[in-house]
Amino acid sequence: MAVKRRADTKFVSFDVFYEDGTRSSNRKVPSEILGGLDGDEPARAAIEAQDRKIAEASGKPARAIAAVKRSGAK
């Protein structure tokens, strides 16, 4: 019988709360940039970079991030 492999944890999902009251769920951030002394703080920078790239492609300004939490975290 084949051995079942664990799911790769290459990405961690985050919920992003913007200052205008909107929310974006399940934003993926590479797991290798997380942890250490900074914890989840590098996720905010990665998501801001994603937002800038999306803003450039859409022609709309990037929204200001109020908070970032891991998806499913309480």
Helices and strands as residue ranges (DSSP letters): E 11-18, E 23-30, G 31-33, G 36-38, H 41-58, E 65-70
